[in-house]
Amino acid sequence: MKFEQLFFLKEAVKYHSISVAAEKNFISQSSVSYAISKLEKELGINLLKRTHAGVTPTLAGEMVLQKSESIFKVTEEIIEISNRHRNDGEVNIASIPCICDWILPKVLKNLKKRIGGILVSVETGESNIVAHNVSSGISEFGFLIHFKELERNTDLRYSPLFTDEYVLHVGRKSSFWNRSSITYAELIKEPYIAYRDEFRRYNGGLTNMIGSINLPNIIMRTDNLDSIRNMITQDNYVAFFPKFMSENDLYVKNDWIRRITVSDKKLDFEVGYVTSVKYKTKKIDRIFLDALSQMMQCLRSEQNEETGHNRMTIK
């Protein structure tokens, strides 16, 4: 007796047809028929009633299937265990985009020294999407901007990391190139490139800070941050980016883009990460979060040694 024989018997009874069972399992009808017939021969009993209308189980067939249920249940549990452990070396993260340019490379560098074979899969989006993905179990944890609505989500556990602020990125063709700051009234007259749903709906980030009145003059939306930066260098387009998380940006370091503050808007925010209280944290996720904690401690120590005041606050 083989597992596949019991499985094909179950499938034939489920669909009342050997041919349909074969089709659903992407195998030939003769293979299914042969497996069931061989099982009947081994047991010395008929398990199916075969008619032009299809197949139904005999009394003996029903009893065999009833006893087989425990086998199928254990098999499903084994498959679930294998699926869970097959991705033991993978960390699934949801994140606001700038984290990928700033924090993740530092954490991965730390991890490479400690363990090998780790795969980090990241899905980027606004903070509300990050919260949703972690809450629903799509991602194990996520990096986001803290927003008021987050406190109402009892499925999530929030841990602060650092504070940052939004600044306006401008290119050489902008009339603000030589300015260190502008007013919000000046900003809304400029052609603005928005990231995804920025200023379209509350997304837990910049939109929540600006509000819904006197929005920027949006001329394009995209989910590609490099496209936004490249367009800023081509014309007088502007866009908001976090100040400290963009310090190592090539456009900024090469002086293709300058960062200026909005003098009459409070645009500072807190960045942290969320984990779910509903799902158990995998070992590899705990290792990643530990590496993150160590990296933040190093940044905090470096910051304490600096005397400049123009730095972010590490939590």
C-alpha positions in Angstrom: 0.0 0.0 0.0 1.4 3.4 -1.0 0.3 6.9 0.0 -0.4 7.9 -3.6 -2.9 5.1 -3.9 -4.9 6.4 -0.9 -4.5 9.9 -2.2 -5.9 9.1 -5.7 -8.8 7.2 -4.1 -9.7 10.2 -2.0 -9.5 12.5 -5.1 -11.6 10.2 -7.2 -14.3 10.2 -4.5 -14.0 13.9 -4.0 -14.7 14.6 -7.7 -16.9 11.6 -8.3 -14.7 10.9 -11.3 -11.4 9.3 -12.0 -10.8 11.4 -15.1 -11.5 14.7 -13.3 -9.3 13.6 -10.4 -6.5 13.0 -12.9 -7.1 16.3 -14.6 -7.0 18.2 -11.3 -3.7 16.6 -10.3 -2.1 16.9 -13.7 -1.6 13.2 -14.3 -3.0 10.7 -16.8 -6.4 9.0 -16.2 -4.8 5.6 -16.6 -2.3 6.3 -13.8 -5.0 7.2 -11.4 -7.1 4.2 -12.4 -4.1 1.9 -12.1 -3.2 3.1 -8.7 -6.7 2.6 -7.3 -7.1 -0.8 -9.0 -3.8 -2.0 -7.6 -4.8 -0.9 -4.1 -8.1 -2.8 -4.5 -6.1 -5.9 -5.6 -3.7 -5.6 -2.6 -6.6 -5.3 -0.1 -8.8 -7.9 -1.9 -11.9 -5.7 -1.9 -13.7 -3.2 -4.1 -13.3 0.4 -3.0 -15.2 2.1 -5.7 -18.6 1.6 -7.5 -18.0 2.5 -11.1 -20.9 3.6 -13.2 -21.5 5.8 -16.3 -22.4 8.6 -13.9 -19.1 8.4 -12.2 -17.6 6.7 -9.1 -18.8 6.5 -5.5 -17.2 4.7 -2.6 -18.3 1.3 -1.4 -18.9 0.7 2.3 -15.4 -0.7 2.6 -14.1 2.3 0.6 -15.7 4.7 3.0 -14.1 3.0 5.9 -10.7 3.0 4.3 -11.0 6.7 3.5 -12.1 7.4 7.1 -9.1 5.7 8.5 -6.9 7.5 5.9 -7.9 10.9 7.2 -5.3 10.8 10.0 -2.6 10.0 7.4 -3.5 13.0 5.2 -3.7 15.3 8.3 -0.2 14.2 9.4 1.1 14.6 5.9 -0.3 18.2 5.7 1.4 19.0 9.0 4.7 17.7 7.7 4.4 19.8 4.6 3.6 22.8 6.7 6.7 22.3 8.8 8.9 21.9 5.8 7.5 25.0 4.1 8.1 27.0 7.3 11.6 25.8 7.7 12.5 26.0 4.0 12.6 29.8 4.4 14.4 29.8 7.8 17.2 31.8 6.1 14.9 34.4 4.7 13.8 37.6 6.3 10.7 39.3 4.9 10.6 43.0 5.6 8.2 45.8 4.7 9.8 49.2 4.7 9.6 52.8 3.7 12.0 53.3 0.8 14.8 55.4 2.3 15.5 52.7 4.9 16.8 50.5 2.0 19.4 53.1 1.2 20.5 53.8 4.7 19.9 51.2 7.4 19.6 47.9 5.6 23.1 48.0 3.9 24.6 48.6 7.4 22.7 45.8 9.0 23.5 43.3 6.2 27.2 44.1 6.5 26.9 43.3 10.2 25.0 40.0 9.4 27.6 38.9 6.8 30.2 38.8 9.6 28.0 36.6 11.8 26.1 34.2 9.6 25.9 33.2 5.9 23.2 32.1 3.6 20.7 34.8 4.7 18.2 36.2 2.2 16.5 39.5 2.9 13.3 40.2 0.9 12.0 43.8 1.1 8.7 45.2 -0.1 8.6 49.0 0.0 5.7 51.3 0.5 4.3 54.1 2.6 4.0 53.6 6.4 0.3 52.6 6.3 1.1 49.8 3.8 4.1 48.7 6.0 1.8 48.5 9.0 -0.8 46.5 7.1 1.7 44.0 5.8 3.1 43.2 9.2 -0.3 43.1 10.8 -1.6 40.7 8.2 1.5 38.4 8.4 2.7 39.2 4.9 6.0 40.6 6.4 7.6 39.5 9.7 8.4 43.1 10.6 8.6 46.6 9.0 10.3 49.9 9.1 8.0 52.9 9.1 7.3 56.5 10.2 5.4 56.7 13.4 1.9 58.0 12.9 -1.0 58.6 15.2 -3.3 55.8 13.8 -0.5 53.3 14.5 -1.4 53.5 18.2 -4.9 52.1 17.6 -3.5 48.9 15.9 -3.3 46.4 18.8 -1.9 43.8 16.5 1.5 45.6 16.3 4.3 46.3 18.7 6.2 49.5 17.9 9.9 50.2 18.7 11.4 53.7 18.0 14.8 54.0 16.3 15.6 57.6 15.4 14.2 61.0 14.4 14.6 62.6 11.0 13.0 65.5 9.1 11.8 66.1 5.5 13.7 68.5 3.4 13.1 69.7 -0.2 15.4 68.3 -2.9 16.2 70.8 -5.7 18.4 70.7 -8.8 20.7 73.3 -10.4 17.8 74.5 -12.7 15.7 75.4 -9.7 15.4 79.0 -8.7 16.0 77.8 -5.1 19.4 76.3 -5.9 21.3 78.8 -3.8 18.8 79.1 -1.0 19.1 77.3 2.3 15.4 77.5 3.1 12.1 78.5 1.6 8.5 79.1 2.8 5.7 76.6 2.1 3.9 79.2 0.0 6.9 79.3 -2.3 7.1 75.6 -2.5 3.6 75.0 -3.6 4.2 77.0 -6.8 6.9 74.6 -7.9 6.4 71.5 -10.1 6.4 68.6 -7.6 7.0 64.9 -8.2 5.2 62.7 -5.7 6.1 59.3 -4.5 3.1 56.9 -5.0 0.0 58.2 -3.0 1.8 61.1 -1.5 -0.7 64.0 -0.9 -3.5 61.8 -2.3 -4.5 60.1 0.9 -3.3 59.8 4.5 -0.4 57.4 4.3 1.2 57.6 7.7 4.0 59.9 6.6 4.5 63.2 4.9 0.8 63.5 3.9 -0.2 63.4 7.6 2.2 66.3 8.4 1.2 68.6 5.5 -2.5 68.0 5.7 -5.0 68.3 2.9 -5.0 72.1 2.4 -2.7 74.0 -0.1 -1.1 70.9 -1.5 2.1 71.0 -3.7 1.7 71.4 -7.4 2.0 67.7 -8.3 2.8 67.1 -12.0 3.8 63.4 -11.8 3.6 60.3 -9.5 6.0 57.4 -9.5 7.2 54.6 -7.2 10.7 54.9 -8.5 12.9 57.1 -6.3 15.8 57.2 -8.7 13.4 58.6 -11.4 12.4 61.3 -9.0 16.0 62.3 -8.3 17.0 62.1 -12.0 14.1 64.4 -13.0 15.1 66.9 -10.3 18.5 67.2 -12.0 17.0 67.7 -15.4 14.6 70.6 -14.7 13.1 72.7 -11.9 11.2 69.8 -10.3 11.2 69.4 -6.5 10.4 66.6 -4.1 10.6 65.8 -0.4 13.1 63.3 1.0 14.2 62.6 4.5 17.3 64.6 5.4 19.5 62.2 7.3 18.5 59.0 5.5 19.6 60.6 2.3 23.0 61.8 3.5 24.8 59.1 1.4 22.7 59.6 -1.7 25.0 59.9 -4.7 23.0 62.8 -6.2 23.5 64.8 -3.0 27.2 63.8 -2.5 28.0 64.8 -6.1 26.2 68.1 -5.6 23.7 67.4 -8.4 20.9 67.9 -5.8 20.8 70.2 -2.8 18.6 69.9 0.2 16.8 73.0 1.6 14.4 73.3 4.6 10.9 74.6 4.7 11.1 77.4 7.2 7.4 77.6 8.3 6.5 73.9 8.4 7.3 71.4 11.2 8.4 68.3 9.2 10.4 66.2 11.7 9.3 62.6 12.4 10.2 59.5 14.2 11.2 56.2 12.5 10.8 52.9 14.1 10.0 49.3 13.4 6.9 47.2 14.1 6.5 43.5 14.8 3.2 41.5 15.1 1.9 40.3 18.4 -0.1 37.6 16.6 2.8 35.7 14.9 5.8 34.1 16.5 9.1 35.7 15.5 11.4 33.3 13.6 15.0 32.8 14.8 16.5 34.4 11.7 14.3 37.5 12.3 15.5 37.8 15.9 19.1 37.6 14.6 18.3 40.4 12.1 16.7 42.6 14.8 19.7 41.9 17.1 22.1 43.1 14.3 19.9 46.2 13.8 20.1 46.9 17.6 23.9 46.7 17.5 24.1 48.9 14.5 21.9 51.6 16.1 24.1 51.4 19.3 27.2 52.0 17.1 25.5 55.0 15.5 24.5 56.3 18.9 28.1 56.1 20.1 29.4 57.8 17.0 26.9 60.6 17.5 27.8 61.1 21.1 31.4 61.7 20.0 30.4 64.4 17.6 30.0 68.0 18.7 27.8 69.2 15.8 24.2 70.0 16.6 22.9 69.2 13.1 22.4 65.5 13.7 19.4 63.2 14.1 18.4 61.8 17.5 19.1 58.1 17.9 16.5 56.4 20.2 
